[in-house]
Amino acid sequence: MAKYDITKTNQAVRQLIEKTENPRHRFLLTAYDRHRNLEMAGRFEEIFAPEMMSEKPVYHMHANKTNAKLEGQDAVKSLYRMWAETNQSIFYTENEQVAVADNYIASVTTVYQQVSGKALTMNSVLSYLPGFISEAVLKTVLAMKGFTPDENSMYIYKNVIQMIWPYDDRGRLVGEDVWEPDPDKAEITKLDPSEVLTTAESAKLLDPLIKPLPSFDEMVLGKSPSVAKRA
């Protein structure tokens, strides 16, 4: 990827929204697009709005021999907060393919995720790392690279990931299932300081793309605003 552009990370999602006529599928894709943008902008609190997230989400992260599981909003929120505070909520996609069904969205993409040098030193716990990366994966990749990370630098972690995001009948996120099928193919590249994007900078770039979530009752069920409000 010659140039990183966070405003294009969700490009495949937006293209699919334009082609999708099924109102329920459009709603899920719109919520998916909003969630990813809010996460990258560090506005994670908004992800947990009752119309977007179920009360008890469950996240599964599968990479190498690690199977990480997060249960409940507090656990997931803590992870998002950590990423936002360390500029690790920044990611870019390449050749992403997205599919939508009545109760899930699936994605396969080459992802480029900003990772701090501090996280790569192996002195941190798994919760400090981006979701699809495990310490076991990093040890293997770093050994192959033959270098020691600089705690004061930022890096890009690149690999193919597969994701399934399940949704309930009201179009609220139930959790995330993330796989890294070939962790041995991962690449880690040190970023020049000019290439590093902070969470605050990301928020400014993504702000025009973050739109309010439409009403589920109006968009999916076809209820008028007054009827939907009474319901």
Secondary structure, DSSP 8 states (H G I E B T S, - for coil): --S--GGGTTHHHHHHHHH---HHHHHHHHHHHHHHHHHHTT-GGGGG-TTTEEEEEEEEEEETTEEEEEESHHHHHHHHHHHHHTT---EEEEEEEEEE-SSEEEEEEEEEEEEEHHHHTS-S-GGGS-TT--HHHHHHHHHHHT----TT-EEEEEEEEEEEEEB-TTS-EEEEEEEES-GGG-EEEE--GGG---HHHHHHHHGGG------HHHHTS---HHHHHH-
